[in-house]
Amino acid sequence: MNDKVKFELEFVIQSSPQLLYQYLATPSGLSEWFADNVNSRGEKFVFIWDGSEEEASLLKKKTDEFVRFAWNHNEDDSFFEMKIIVDEITKDVSLFITDFAEEDEVDESKMLWTNQVADLKQVLGST
């Protein structure tokens, strides 16, 4: 088993939590920004990029708050989670990403998430 390093990222998103959640938790929403195409059957999601497929299981979700997936090929306890956080005072909405990567791939993974979230912001019309 490989030891993966946990990392977290936070992005301010100009969107309602309800709208943002649709892009995090549904195959149609995820296929708008996260992958070329996403299919699901129950808790099983298939993410498709450039013709290659990755399967993930939906571990947990709470409507308008977060989703947590685990790649089915992982032998460890790693997961990736997308959490919506609303600041109580300013009402600013943030997307908080938790993921795991090999130690030498953390920077690359952070950059990938940053690019993916930039696509999400574009889809949402959030700058």
C-alpha positions, 0 to 999 in steps of 0.5 A, a space after each residue: 500500500 502506498 502512503 498518500 498525503 492528504 491535502 486541502 484547497 479552498 476556492 471562493 465561488 459566487 453561487 448559491 449552495 443549492 446550485 453549486 451542489 448540483 454541479 458536485 453531486 449529479 452526473 450531469 453537473 459533474 460532466 459540465 466541469 469535472 470530466 468529459 462525461 459522467 454516468 451513475 448507477 446508484 452509488 457507483 459513478 463512472 468518470 470518463 476523460 478522453 475515452 478512459 474510464 475511472 470508477 468511483 463510489 459515492 461514500 457520503 453526501 449531504 444535500 447542499 453541503 458535501 459529497 465524498 467519493 472514493 476511487 474504486 481502484 484505491 487499496 487505501 482509505 483515501 477519498 476526495 471530498 467537495 464541501 460547500 462552506 457558507 461564511 455565516 457573516 458575509 454569506 460568501 460561498 466556498 468550495 473546500 476540496 479534500 483529496 489525497 495524492 502521492 507525496 511527489 504528486 501533491 503539487 500536480 494534483 493541486 494544479 489539476 483541482 485548480 484548473 477543474 474549479 476554474 472550469 466550474 466557475 466558468 460554467 457557473 458564471 462565477 469570476 
